[in-house]
Amino acid sequence: MYLKGAKVAFLVYDITDENSFTSLDPWAQELKECPEMELFYLVGTKADKEAERVITHERAVEYAKAHGIQKVFETSAKEKKGL
């Protein structure tokens, strides 16, 4: 119901939080099953906290490939960088 009519989706996780990344699976599965979905992106937040990073960019890219996600981004609201 949340995705009805949606054409674009962003799965968002915190690069400093393992649980936020591993909890993406049910959402990724639901998005794969949504016939209207055209674009599907993975977004890592808190890119300014490199010293606290637990999810590498490479790991996120592998996850994206495994789930049919078109692109991986990393953002930082604090540093005003990202998408």
N, C-alpha and C positions, 0 to 999 in steps of 0.2 A: 504494500500500500504506500509506503514512503517513496517508492521509486516510480510510481505510475506516471507515465508520460515524460520521465526524465531522459534527457539525451546525453548529459554530461555528469560525471560523478568524480569527487575527490575523496580518496581515502586518506585520512590524516592520522599521523602518529607523532609521538615525541621522541626525538633521537636519543634522549637521555633516559628513556623508560622502556625496558624490555616488555613489560606487560602491555603497554599501549600498542606495541608492534605485533605481539603474538595474538592480541584480541582482534586483529583485522580479518582473520580467516572467515568468520561467518558473513561479514559484510562483503568480502571479495567474492565469496560463493554466490551470494544473493545478486550481486551486480552482474556476474557472469550469466546468470539465468534470466536477466532482464532483456527482453528482445528489442526494446526501444533504445537501449544504451549504445551511443556512438563513440563517446570518448570516456576514458577511464584513467585517472591519474592517481599517483601515489605522492603524498606530500609529507615530508619530515619537517617538524617545527623545532624551534630553539637551536637553529644552526649556529647561533652565536656562542653556544656552550660546548665548544669542541673538546675541552678538557674533561667534560662529564659524559661525552658520547658513549653509548653502549651499542647503538645500531650503526654499523658502517654504511657508507653510501653503496658500497659494493654488495652488501647483503640486501639492501633495499632494491637494487637493480635486479638481483637474482630473484627476489620475491616477485617483482613486477613481471619478469619474463615467465615465471611459473604460473602466473595468474592472468595473463593476457592484458596486462596494464601497459598502456602506450608510452607513458613517460613518468620519470621520477624527478621531483623537485625537492629542494630544501630551502626553508625560509627562516627569517628571523624578524619578528615584529620589532624587537629592540633595536636592531641595526637597520631596519627598514630595507631588507633585501629579500629577494625571492622571485616569485612568479613574475 
